[in-house]
Amino acid sequence: AQKITQTQPGMFVQEKEAVTLDCTYDTSDPSYGLFWYKQPSSGEMIFLIYQGSYDQQNATEGRYSLNFQKARKSANLVISASQLGDSAMYFCAMREDNNNDMRFGAGTRLTVKP
Amino acid sequence: GAGVSQSPRYKVAKRGQDVALRCDPISGHVSLFWYQQALGQGPEFLTYFQNEAQLDKSGLPSDRFFAERPEGSVSTLKIQRTQQEDSAVYLCASSLVDGRSYEQYFGPGTRLTVT
């Protein structure tokens, strides 16, 4: 069963603007972790940000922040001040405490326009 | 410092051939994961090792897929009698310790094409 849903196959944003990439998830485990990864055209997966299910505050890492709404089971990634180098595929992922695997969404392709 | 490395980066195999894909995790990383990423999709979990123990192989798609990590460091994913649907990028990831909160560091992947 699909546990991670990314509804935006592609997104465009103007350079220097902010953009939100959507992610919803499904789990019955009360303890889990949520991750966002960036995959440029070169293929490597780059870790961006992590949010734990019990964390009270939204995670932030530089220009990346995670808008975590637990009741809605959403974990949207916000990228502020977009740069041309942000153009890539972005994957949302979840790992439950009682599972070894990390489940990924289908990804969103972000294109930053100059 | 060295990250996760994988070899070969590209592999073309004729249908029916056996292939072996290698992963060198970050030194000292306890956990190692293999994923399969089909074109245009997110990675899908194949198997997980904690040191040399294969604790989860629930994602391996068939008994043609076999993974090992005999000394708790380097891992090999073997695919026997390859088929066209095996064409994908195979990603290896390692993590310092086991636990839901620990990020996984990914290698560059091996792109397998079965003709």
Interface residues (C-beta under 8 A of the other chain):
Chain A: I4 S31 Y32 G33 F35 Y37 S42 G43 E44 M45 I46 F47 Y50 G52 F91 A93 R95 E96 D97 N100 D101 M102 R103 F104 G105 A106 G107
Chain B: F33 G40 Q41 G42 P43 E44 F45 Y48 L55 D56 S58 G59 V89 L91 A93 R100 S101 E103 Q104 Y105 F106 G107 P108 G109 R111
